Amino acid sequence: MLHTEKSGPNNKHTIASFFAGVGGIELGFEQTNDFKAVYANEVDKNAQITYQTNFPEINLDIRDIKEVEATEVPKVDIVTGGFPCQAFSIAGYRKGFEDERGDLFFELLRVIKENRPKVIFIENVKNMVTHDKGNTFKVIRESLVANGYYIKWKVLNGKDYGNIPQNRERIYVVGFNNKETYDAFEFPEPVEMTTELSDIIDYNSQEDEKYYYREGKQPFYDKIEEAVISYDTVYQWRRQYVRENKSGVVPTLTANMGTGGHNVPLVYTKNGVRKLTPRETFNAQGYPEEYKLPELANSHLYKQAGNSVVVPVIKRIAENISDVLSKHDVDDAMNIQDANYALVYTDLQGNYAGESYTHDYYNSYEEAEAALDQIDDRFPLIHDTEYMELVRKRKSMKFYSIVQL
């Protein structure tokens, strides 16, 4: 079997990152020392400042992805994309592909189709699988596999897979352009959480007074004083009441935690009750001490942290990707034929894990249907309504579907 060489600087696998934010995905990959980001795209002006502060050597394209020609993107080994989660999350009012941001996935797909990277890596919100009765993720999954990628996905929690005390569940989709690499790849196993809240939150130092909640300063201070009483937990102010996160970790950080007083993480410290500082929210995403926060309004930094990723989880997935590429990086990508239908295999493992790939391509629906009778009678051929029912009932099933191209 022909093994290909790494193509990047110092023989590292190269990365092109889209919707790069402040670079959490690139950082996790680069921490393995096996990957190097050579191109990134990010349209948010404040995120651009933070990105360029920390990755001055990376070519940051500040245009809207819709303005980027796929041929302008350098040929790389891996394309990553954490496209904006608002279109798929509860916070985005469940608009999905009806939202104008929903089509950003298809802009990413346009780049993937042109550049044919060995690996694709996508991070998004947990409920992307169930959104719109399952149709949102169905479209994403079928679009990727119909274009020749063998994909696996799994929902991982930062506290269970990143040794970071934050309750943050996200879906990770990893795709390979050949089946041997796909077969060899596995998501990381859970790890014991040894990182404590005191490792990421400074309970002793006096912070700027603007972070504190004081009597006479906030009209709801009496509720804060009554509820926020323990060093061992993180609380949230929820507009009308205090919510204690009893699991002993930071609740899921949100993009709006620094504005409007909603979802603000609060801690009880030796100097009074205060909100987390921007640095502490980045700590809760697993960013290292040397990661620099530029002089921006705190609201921007909170938003950047809330929109970012748990870096140690990314690193652990990247280590597994690197491992399979080193052993199975074969030059036998699927030949994408000029066909009309794809026969797609899917192993749906409930709503939070699975895998899928195209078995073969056909000119007609009837040809694909006839082929299935010949190749595999163990798993049924199901249609859209049956798939939606599987998602609704959180069922596990191995099945085939026929996708029109």
N, C-alpha and C positions, 0 to 999 in steps of 0.2 A: 504494500500500500504506500502511495506517495505521500510523504509528510512535507508540509510547507514550512518555510522559515518565518519567524516573526519579521514584521516589515518596518518597525519603527526605530526611533533613536535608541542606541545601545541595545538593539535587538529586542525591543519591547513591543508588545501588541499595541497598536494605535487605536485611539478613540476619537470619534466625533460626537459631541454632546449637544442635544437640542433641548430647549426649555431648561437651560443649564442652571437657572437660579443663581445661587452663590457657590455652586461647584461641589456640592456634597457627594454626588455620584462619582465625579472624576476623582475627588479626594479619596474615597473609599477604594476605588480601583488602583489609584497610584500608590496607596499605602502598601499594596502587595509587592511593589517594586517590579512587577511584570507588565505593567501597562503605562502608557503615556498618552495623555490627551493632546491632540494637535490642532483641534478646531472645536469651538463652542459657539452656540447661538443663544442669545438672550436679549429680549426686547425691553425689559423693564430697566429704566435708567438708574434707579437706586441699586438694584441687584447688580447691574453692570459695574458700579463703583466698587462694591464689595468683592465681586469676582476678580476684577483687574488688580485690586489691592493684593489678593492672595495668589493669583495665577498670572503674573505679568508676562510670562513667557508664552502663554497660549494665545493663539489668534482668536480674539473674541469678535464675532460678527454681531453687530448690534441692530441689524435689520429685523423686521418682522419676517418670520419663516416663510410667509406667503410671497415675499419678495426675493427669496433665495432660490436661484436655479439649482436643481439637483446636481448639475454638472460642475457647479462651482465648489461643491463640497469635496475635499480631498478624499482619495480612496483610502479607506481605513479598514481595520480588522473588526471593529465593533462600533455600532451606532447605538447610543443611549438616548432615552427620552423620558423625562418625567413630565409629560404634557399636563397643563393646568388641571387641577383636580376639581375645580369649581363646577365644571360641566357634568361631573359624575357623582358629586357628593351631596349629602343632605343640605349642606350649606349653600349649594348651588341650585336649590329648589328642584332637584331631580329633573333638570331639563335635558341632560344628555345630548344626543345629537341634534335636538331641536335648538339647543343653545348655539349661538354663533361661534363659541369657543370649541364646540364639539367636533368641528371639522378639522381641528388642528392635528388630530391623529392622522387624518388622510394626507396632511402636508408631510408628516413624518414618514408615512408609508411611501410617498412619492420619492423621498430621498433614499429609502431602503431599496426600492425597486430599481433605481438607477445605479446605486453603488454596490449592491449585492455583498454586504459585509458578511464575514464568517459568523458573527454573533450579533444578536439584537438584545437589548436590555431595557425593560420598561418598568417603571414604578408608578403606582397609583393608589387611590383610596380603596379600602377593603370592599366597599359595596359596589364597586364597578361591575362585579360579576352578576349581581342581582338587579342592577339598575334597569329600569324600563322592562321589567319582567324577564330580564336576561338578555334582551335584544342588544343592548350596548356592547357587552363583552362578546356576544355571539358574532357581531359584525367585526370587532377587532380580531378575534381569534381566527375567523374564517378568512379575513383579509390577509393575515400573516401566513397561514398555512397554505392558502391557495397560491401564494407567491413563493412557495418552495421552502418555507421554514418549518422546522420541527420544534415545537414549543412545549415548555413546561411552565406551570404557574403555581404559586403557593402564597397564602397569606401568612406573614411572619410578624410577630410582635417584638418590638425593640427590647422589651424587658426579658424576653425568653431567648432571643437569638442574638442579642447584641451586648449583653451584660451592661445595659444602660437602664437606670431606673425611670423609665417613661413607658406608660401604657400606650403604645402606638402600633396599631395594626395596619399594615399596608400590603398590597398585593404586588408581587414581583413576577414578571414574565421574562423568561429567558428563552431565546430561540437560537437554533443552530442551522447552518445551511447544509448539514449532512447528518445522516441518521446515526452514524457511529459515534460522533461526538455527543449527540443528543442522548443516546442510550447510556453513555458513560456518566453523564452529568446527574448529580443529585443536589438538592438543596441542603444546606448545613443542618445539623442536628441541634436541638436546644442545648443551651449551656447554663450552668449555674450562675445566678446573678450575685456577684461579690461586690460590685460597685454600690456604695451606699449614697443616700441623699446628701450626707455631709461631704461626700467627695465631689459633688457638683454644685452644692449650695454653700455659701459662706454664712454660717449662722452667728458668727462672732464679730465680724468687722462692722464698723459704722459706714453705711452706704450714703449716697446723696439723699438728702431729706425728701426729695421728690418721689422716692419709692415707697415712703412710709404712709401708713394710714393712722391718722391722729384724731383725737377728740376735737370736735369743732372744725375739722378740715373736711371730712366727708359726712354728709347728713345721715348716712347709714352706719356710722362708726359703731354704734351700740351693738348692732348685729355682728359686726366683725369681732369686736372685743369679746363678746359672749361665746362665739363659736370657735375662733382660732386660738387654741390653747396648748397645742402639742408641738414639740420639736420633731416628732417622728412621722409626720405626715405633711402632705401638701393639700391646700384647700383651693377652692375656686369661688370667686364672687360671681353669682349668676343673676345679676341685675336686682333681684329681690331677696335673695337668700344666699347663705354660705353652704357650699357642698364640700364635705370632707371626702378625700380620696382614700378610702380605707385600705386599699391594697398596699399602701406605703410607698408608692412611686408617684412621679409627676403625672398628672392627667395629660391626655393627648393635647399637645400644643397646637394652637390654631392661629391662622393668619391675623385674626382680629383681636388677639389677646391684649394688644397694647392700645386699643381704641375703644371708646364708648363704655368702658367699665364692665364688659361682658367676657366671661371665660378667663378672667385674669387669675393666674396662679398666685396664691398667697402663701407665705410661710411665717411661722412664729419664730422670731429671733431674739437674741439677748437685748437688742436695741428697739424692739417693738415689732408689730406686724407690718410686713411690707410685701410688695409684689416682687417676683423674680426680676433680676436685672437682665438686660439683653445678653450679657455674657453668660449668665446662668442658663438662659434658654438655649443658647448654642451648646453649652455643656450638656444639657439634657438631650441633645441630638448627637452627642458623642464627638463633637468637634474638638480637636486638640488645643492645648493652651497656646500654641504658636499661631493658630489661626487668628488673623487680625480683623477687628471690627473697625471700620472707618468712621470718621466723624459725620454721622448721619443722624437725623431725628430718631429718637427711640422707637417711634411708631413704625418706621421703615425697618429697623433692625428686628423688632418683634415679628413683623410680617414675614421677613426673610427666614427667620428661624422656624416659624410656624409652617411655612411652605416647603421647608427643606426635608431632608431624609435623615434616618439614623445611620450615621457614617459607619459604625462597626458592623452593622448588618450588611451593608453594601460590600464592605471589605471581605466578609466571610463568604458571601456569594461569589465575589470576584476571585477569591482564592480557589474555589471549586471550579470556576470557569477556566482559570489558568491551568489547573491541574489536568483537566480533560483536554485542553488544547495542546499541552505538552506531550500527551500520550496518544491522542487520537486526532490530531489536526490534519485531516486527510483532504486531498484535493478531489473530492467526488461529489460536489454539490449537485442537487437535483437539476435535471435539465427541464427548464420551464418551457413546455410546449405551447404552440399556438393552438390551444384547444378551447372548448366552450364550457366544459364542466370538470370539476375536480371531485374525486371520491375521497372524502375526508374521514379519518378515524379519530375518535375522541374517547378518552378515558376521563369521565367526569367524576371526581372524587368529592362529592358534596359540593358546597358552594365555594370552598376555599382552597382547592387544589385540583390539579388535573394536568393532562397532556394531550397533544393533538398534532396531527400531521396529515399531509395529502398522500394517499396510497398511490394514486396515478391520475392521469388526465385523459379525458375522452371528448369526442366530438359531439356526442348527443347524450341526453339524459338516459335514454334507453340502453346505450352502450355501457354507461357507468353502472346502471342497475343490473345488467346482465353479468358484468364483470364481478360484481359483489357475490353473485350466486356461485361463481367459480372459485373465488379466493378465500372466502370466510363465511361460514354459516353459523358461527357461534354468537355473533353480535347482530342486533337488528339494524335495519335502516329506519331512521326516524326523521320526522319532519318538524318544521318550526314549532307548531303548537305542542307537540310532544316534548320538545326540548324545553319550552317555557314551563311546562308542567313539572319537569324534572327540577328546574331551578326553584320553582315555587315551593316544592315539597322537600328541597334540599337533598335530593336523592343522589346516589352514586350509580353510575351505569357506564358500560363500554358500548359504544354504538358507532354506526357509520351515518354520514349524511352526504348528500350530493349538492355541491355548491356551484351555482352558475357564475361563470367568470365574466 
